[in-house]
Amino acid sequence: MSTSWKDIWNEKDRINKVILDFLIKADGFDGVGAFDVEDWIKYTKYLYNLIGISSKDKVFEVGCGSGAFLFPLYLKGIDVSGIDYSNQLIDIAKKFLPENSFSVDDAADISKLEKKYDITLSHGVFFYFKNLEYAEKVFKNMVSLSKHKIAILDVCDLDKFDKYHSKRIEKFIEEGFSREEYEKKYKGLNHLFYDKNWFLDLARKYNLKANIVDQNFQNYGNSELRFNVFLEKNC
């Protein structure tokens, strides 16, 4: 089979990977927890399978950013939408995932949305919340918006709190900086860590089936420090 330059420049798979690489970096996965495109495709597929996303599902993401986590689903024709508090990132999502619904909003205010979704999820977002009270409000809203399933992914594990900070400082020093420079750079930029039992208690409170799984993706730098929460409404 012959290949021309025109074929190469018009190859959809190549272009989609270029777009996905941009979305991954726009959403901040180019630091300690960096991903290349091929790993991101494998990683998201792994999580999609754990959630149990089907081709007919309508999926809503809280804190969707530019849409990197949803983009592989979008390419398969799955109905995806989401909210984020960043105007710039939502503008990117609208550009590269057109004909889907994306809006700028606070995660705690999604209860005002009227539409229901088969699956509501968040990925790498809950550790940015200011406290557990706010996190529970978002959790409750995600449950309310979902017809069936809720997935809260890439959660900072409280049991790994000390290891998390020592690992980040070690990485920072390896790059030629000091501990003092690390503390200055990340002052006020704390992550919120969660006890797994906190999610199990909420599952009981809101009558949900719960399954908690440690992150297990070899090529993700934060994998050993995070876990995933899969929830399902009781029929």
NUTORGU-713639 format. One record per residue (C-alpha): residue number from 1; x, y, z. Coordinates in nm, 2 decimals, always signed. Each point is the difference from the previous one (the first is absolute). Example, Ala and Ser with C-alpha at 12.3 -4.5 7.8 and 13.67 -1.06 7.14 Angstrom:
BEGIN
+-----+--------+--------+--------+
!   n !   east !  north !     up !
+-----+--------+--------+--------+
!   1 !  +1.23 !  -0.45 !  +0.78 !
!   2 !  +0.14 !  +0.34 !  -0.07 !
+-----+--------+--------+--------+
***
This chain:
BEGIN
+-----+--------+--------+--------+
!   n !   east !  north !     up !
+-----+--------+--------+--------+
!   1 !  +0.00 !  +0.00 !  +0.00 !
!   2 !  +0.15 !  +0.33 !  -0.11 !
!   3 !  +0.01 !  +0.30 !  +0.23 !
!   4 !  +0.02 !  +0.36 !  -0.11 !
!   5 !  +0.08 !  +0.31 !  +0.20 !
!   6 !  -0.36 !  +0.11 !  -0.04 !
!   7 !  -0.11 !  -0.33 !  +0.16 !
!   8 !  +0.23 !  +0.06 !  +0.29 !
!   9 !  -0.11 !  +0.36 !  +0.06 !
!  10 !  -0.36 !  -0.10 !  -0.01 !
!  11 !  +0.03 !  -0.31 !  +0.22 !
!  12 !  -0.26 !  +0.04 !  +0.28 !
!  13 !  +0.17 !  -0.22 !  +0.25 !
!  14 !  +0.32 !  +0.21 !  -0.02 !
!  15 !  -0.19 !  +0.33 !  +0.04 !
!  16 !  -0.21 !  -0.13 !  +0.29 !
!  17 !  +0.32 !  -0.11 !  +0.18 !
!  18 !  +0.15 !  +0.35 !  -0.05 !
!  19 !  -0.33 !  +0.15 !  +0.14 !
!  20 !  +0.00 !  -0.24 !  +0.29 !
!  21 !  +0.36 !  +0.08 !  +0.09 !
!  22 !  -0.09 !  +0.37 !  +0.02 !
!  23 !  -0.31 !  -0.08 !  +0.22 !
!  24 !  +0.21 !  -0.21 !  +0.23 !
!  25 !  +0.25 !  +0.28 !  +0.05 !
!  26 !  -0.27 !  +0.26 !  +0.03 !
!  27 !  -0.16 !  -0.20 !  +0.29 !
!  28 !  +0.33 !  -0.01 !  +0.19 !
!  29 !  +0.12 !  -0.35 !  -0.06 !
!  30 !  +0.34 !  +0.10 !  -0.11 !
!  31 !  +0.17 !  +0.03 !  +0.34 !
!  32 !  +0.07 !  -0.27 !  +0.27 !
!  33 !  -0.29 !  -0.20 !  -0.14 !
!  34 !  +0.09 !  +0.05 !  -0.36 !
!  35 !  -0.17 !  -0.21 !  -0.28 !
!  36 !  +0.09 !  -0.05 !  -0.36 !
!  37 !  -0.29 !  -0.06 !  -0.24 !
!  38 !  +0.04 !  -0.37 !  -0.03 !
!  39 !  +0.00 !  -0.05 !  +0.38 !
!  40 !  -0.30 !  +0.24 !  +0.04 !
!  41 !  -0.20 !  -0.21 !  -0.25 !
!  42 !  +0.08 !  -0.32 !  +0.20 !
!  43 !  -0.06 !  +0.17 !  +0.33 !
!  44 !  -0.34 !  +0.14 !  -0.09 !
!  45 !  -0.10 !  -0.32 !  -0.16 !
!  46 !  +0.09 !  -0.19 !  +0.32 !
!  47 !  -0.22 !  +0.25 !  +0.21 !
!  48 !  -0.29 !  -0.01 !  -0.26 !
!  49 !  -0.01 !  -0.38 !  +0.04 !
!  50 !  +0.00 !  +0.02 !  +0.38 !
!  51 !  -0.29 !  +0.25 !  -0.01 !
!  52 !  -0.18 !  -0.21 !  -0.26 !
!  53 !  -0.07 !  +0.27 !  -0.26 !
!  54 !  -0.20 !  -0.11 !  -0.30 !
!  55 !  -0.05 !  +0.16 !  -0.34 !
!  56 !  -0.35 !  +0.11 !  +0.09 !
!  57 !  +0.09 !  +0.17 !  +0.33 !
!  58 !  -0.02 !  +0.37 !  +0.06 !
!  59 !  +0.31 !  +0.10 !  +0.20 !
!  60 !  +0.04 !  +0.32 !  +0.20 !
!  61 !  +0.33 !  +0.11 !  +0.15 !
!  62 !  +0.04 !  +0.23 !  +0.29 !
!  63 !  +0.32 !  +0.20 !  -0.05 !
!  64 !  +0.04 !  -0.10 !  -0.36 !
!  65 !  +0.27 !  +0.25 !  -0.08 !
!  66 !  +0.08 !  +0.00 !  -0.37 !
!  67 !  -0.16 !  -0.34 !  -0.04 !
!  68 !  +0.30 !  -0.23 !  -0.01 !
!  69 !  -0.17 !  -0.27 !  +0.20 !
!  70 !  -0.31 !  +0.01 !  -0.21 !
!  71 !  +0.17 !  +0.04 !  -0.34 !
!  72 !  +0.05 !  -0.38 !  -0.07 !
!  73 !  -0.37 !  -0.05 !  +0.08 !
!  74 !  -0.10 !  +0.28 !  -0.23 !
!  75 !  +0.20 !  -0.16 !  -0.29 !
!  76 !  -0.21 !  -0.31 !  +0.05 !
!  77 !  -0.32 !  +0.20 !  -0.03 !
!  78 !  -0.10 !  -0.01 !  +0.36 !
!  79 !  -0.21 !  +0.29 !  +0.13 !
!  80 !  +0.23 !  +0.19 !  +0.24 !
!  81 !  -0.03 !  +0.33 !  +0.18 !
!  82 !  +0.14 !  +0.18 !  +0.30 !
!  83 !  +0.07 !  +0.31 !  +0.21 !
!  84 !  +0.32 !  +0.17 !  +0.12 !
!  85 !  +0.07 !  +0.33 !  +0.17 !
!  86 !  +0.26 !  +0.10 !  -0.26 !
!  87 !  -0.12 !  +0.21 !  -0.28 !
!  88 !  +0.31 !  -0.08 !  -0.21 !
!  89 !  -0.02 !  -0.37 !  +0.04 !
!  90 !  -0.38 !  -0.01 !  -0.08 !
!  91 !  +0.07 !  +0.20 !  -0.31 !
!  92 !  +0.25 !  -0.27 !  -0.11 !
!  93 !  -0.25 !  -0.28 !  +0.08 !
!  94 !  -0.26 !  +0.18 !  -0.22 !
!  95 !  +0.24 !  +0.03 !  -0.28 !
!  96 !  +0.13 !  -0.36 !  -0.01 !
!  97 !  -0.32 !  -0.18 !  +0.12 !
!  98 !  -0.26 !  +0.19 !  -0.20 !
!  99 !  -0.37 !  -0.07 !  +0.01 !
! 100 !  +0.03 !  -0.10 !  +0.37 !
! 101 !  -0.10 !  +0.20 !  +0.30 !
! 102 !  +0.27 !  +0.17 !  +0.20 !
! 103 !  -0.04 !  +0.29 !  +0.24 !
! 104 !  +0.18 !  +0.21 !  +0.26 !
! 105 !  -0.13 !  -0.07 !  +0.34 !
! 106 !  +0.09 !  -0.09 !  +0.36 !
! 107 !  -0.01 !  -0.37 !  +0.09 !
! 108 !  -0.22 !  +0.07 !  +0.30 !
! 109 !  -0.26 !  +0.17 !  -0.22 !
! 110 !  -0.08 !  -0.28 !  -0.24 !
! 111 !  -0.32 !  -0.09 !  +0.18 !
! 112 !  -0.17 !  +0.27 !  -0.20 !
! 113 !  +0.05 !  -0.21 !  -0.32 !
! 114 !  -0.32 !  -0.16 !  -0.11 !
! 115 !  +0.14 !  -0.27 !  -0.22 !
! 116 !  +0.08 !  -0.35 !  +0.14 !
! 117 !  +0.29 !  -0.21 !  -0.11 !
! 118 !  +0.07 !  -0.37 !  +0.00 !
! 119 !  +0.34 !  +0.06 !  +0.15 !
! 120 !  +0.15 !  +0.30 !  +0.19 !
! 121 !  +0.37 !  +0.00 !  +0.06 !
! 122 !  +0.29 !  +0.21 !  +0.11 !
! 123 !  +0.37 !  -0.07 !  -0.07 !
! 124 !  +0.28 !  +0.16 !  +0.19 !
! 125 !  -0.23 !  +0.27 !  +0.14 !
! 126 !  -0.10 !  -0.09 !  +0.36 !
! 127 !  +0.35 !  +0.08 !  +0.14 !
! 128 !  -0.04 !  +0.36 !  -0.11 !
! 129 !  -0.31 !  +0.06 !  +0.22 !
! 130 !  +0.04 !  +0.22 !  +0.30 !
! 131 !  -0.14 !  -0.23 !  +0.27 !
! 132 !  -0.20 !  -0.32 !  +0.06 !
! 133 !  -0.33 !  +0.20 !  +0.04 !
! 134 !  +0.04 !  +0.14 !  -0.35 !
! 135 !  +0.10 !  -0.34 !  -0.13 !
! 136 !  -0.32 !  -0.16 !  +0.14 !
! 137 !  -0.21 !  +0.26 !  -0.16 !
! 138 !  +0.15 !  -0.08 !  -0.34 !
! 139 !  -0.04 !  -0.37 !  +0.07 !
! 140 !  -0.37 !  +0.04 !  +0.09 !
! 141 !  -0.05 !  +0.20 !  -0.32 !
! 142 !  +0.17 !  -0.26 !  -0.21 !
! 143 !  -0.23 !  -0.27 !  +0.15 !
! 144 !  -0.30 !  +0.22 !  -0.08 !
! 145 !  +0.10 !  +0.05 !  -0.36 !
! 146 !  +0.07 !  -0.37 !  -0.06 !
! 147 !  -0.25 !  -0.26 !  -0.11 !
! 148 !  +0.22 !  -0.29 !  +0.07 !
! 149 !  +0.38 !  +0.04 !  +0.07 !
! 150 !  +0.24 !  +0.24 !  +0.16 !
! 151 !  +0.38 !  -0.02 !  -0.03 !
! 152 !  +0.24 !  +0.22 !  +0.20 !
! 153 !  +0.35 !  -0.07 !  -0.15 !
! 154 !  +0.36 !  +0.08 !  +0.09 !
! 155 !  -0.06 !  +0.09 !  +0.37 !
! 156 !  +0.28 !  +0.08 !  +0.24 !
! 157 !  +0.04 !  -0.28 !  +0.25 !
! 158 !  +0.02 !  +0.13 !  +0.36 !
! 159 !  +0.20 !  -0.31 !  +0.09 !
! 160 !  +0.27 !  +0.11 !  -0.25 !
! 161 !  +0.02 !  +0.37 !  +0.13 !
! 162 !  +0.36 !  -0.01 !  +0.12 !
! 163 !  +0.12 !  -0.20 !  -0.30 !
! 164 !  -0.17 !  +0.24 !  -0.24 !
! 165 !  +0.19 !  +0.30 !  +0.14 !
! 166 !  +0.33 !  -0.18 !  +0.03 !
! 167 !  -0.02 !  -0.12 !  -0.36 !
! 168 !  -0.08 !  +0.34 !  -0.13 !
! 169 !  +0.28 !  +0.17 !  +0.19 !
! 170 !  +0.24 !  -0.27 !  -0.12 !
! 171 !  -0.10 !  +0.06 !  -0.36 !
! 172 !  +0.04 !  +0.37 !  +0.05 !
! 173 !  +0.35 !  -0.03 !  +0.14 !
! 174 !  +0.10 !  -0.24 !  -0.28 !
! 175 !  -0.09 !  +0.28 !  -0.24 !
! 176 !  +0.25 !  +0.23 !  +0.17 !
! 177 !  -0.22 !  +0.19 !  +0.24 !
! 178 !  +0.00 !  +0.01 !  +0.38 !
! 179 !  -0.26 !  -0.10 !  +0.26 !
! 180 !  -0.04 !  +0.37 !  +0.08 !
! 181 !  -0.08 !  +0.08 !  -0.36 !
! 182 !  -0.25 !  -0.29 !  -0.01 !
! 183 !  -0.18 !  +0.14 !  +0.30 !
! 184 !  +0.00 !  +0.35 !  -0.14 !
! 185 !  -0.13 !  -0.12 !  -0.34 !
! 186 !  -0.29 !  -0.21 !  +0.14 !
! 187 !  -0.09 !  +0.22 !  +0.30 !
! 188 !  -0.38 !  +0.02 !  +0.01 !
! 189 !  -0.04 !  -0.26 !  -0.27 !
! 190 !  -0.09 !  -0.29 !  +0.22 !
! 191 !  -0.18 !  -0.32 !  -0.10 !
! 192 !  -0.29 !  -0.14 !  +0.19 !
! 193 !  +0.06 !  -0.36 !  +0.11 !
! 194 !  -0.28 !  -0.25 !  +0.06 !
! 195 !  -0.05 !  -0.30 !  +0.23 !
! 196 !  -0.16 !  -0.28 !  -0.20 !
! 197 !  -0.25 !  -0.05 !  +0.29 !
! 198 !  -0.12 !  +0.35 !  -0.07 !
! 199 !  -0.13 !  -0.11 !  -0.34 !
! 200 !  -0.14 !  -0.33 !  +0.15 !
! 201 !  -0.19 !  +0.20 !  +0.26 !
! 202 !  -0.15 !  +0.22 !  -0.27 !
! 203 !  -0.09 !  -0.30 !  -0.20 !
! 204 !  -0.21 !  -0.13 !  +0.29 !
! 205 !  -0.15 !  +0.34 !  +0.06 !
! 206 !  -0.12 !  +0.04 !  -0.36 !
! 207 !  -0.09 !  -0.37 !  -0.04 !
! 208 !  +0.27 !  -0.09 !  -0.26 !
! 209 !  +0.20 !  -0.30 !  -0.08 !
! 210 !  +0.37 !  +0.08 !  +0.03 !
! 211 !  +0.32 !  -0.15 !  -0.12 !
! 212 !  +0.34 !  +0.17 !  +0.07 !
! 213 !  +0.30 !  -0.10 !  -0.21 !
! 214 !  +0.36 !  +0.12 !  +0.03 !
! 215 !  +0.14 !  +0.17 !  -0.31 !
! 216 !  +0.20 !  -0.26 !  -0.19 !
! 217 !  +0.15 !  +0.14 !  -0.31 !
! 218 !  +0.37 !  -0.05 !  -0.02 !
! 219 !  +0.09 !  +0.30 !  -0.22 !
! 220 !  -0.18 !  +0.26 !  +0.22 !
! 221 !  +0.23 !  +0.17 !  +0.25 !
! 222 !  -0.28 !  +0.06 !  +0.25 !
! 223 !  -0.16 !  -0.35 !  -0.03 !
! 224 !  +0.14 !  -0.14 !  +0.33 !
! 225 !  -0.14 !  +0.30 !  +0.19 !
! 226 !  -0.36 !  +0.00 !  -0.13 !
! 227 !  -0.32 !  -0.21 !  +0.00 !
! 228 !  -0.32 !  -0.01 !  -0.20 !
! 229 !  -0.36 !  -0.02 !  +0.13 !
! 230 !  -0.27 !  -0.17 !  -0.20 !
! 231 !  -0.36 !  +0.04 !  +0.12 !
! 232 !  -0.33 !  -0.13 !  -0.13 !
! 233 !  -0.36 !  +0.08 !  +0.10 !
! 234 !  -0.19 !  -0.28 !  +0.16 !
! 235 !  -0.30 !  -0.10 !  -0.21 !
+-----+--------+--------+--------+
***
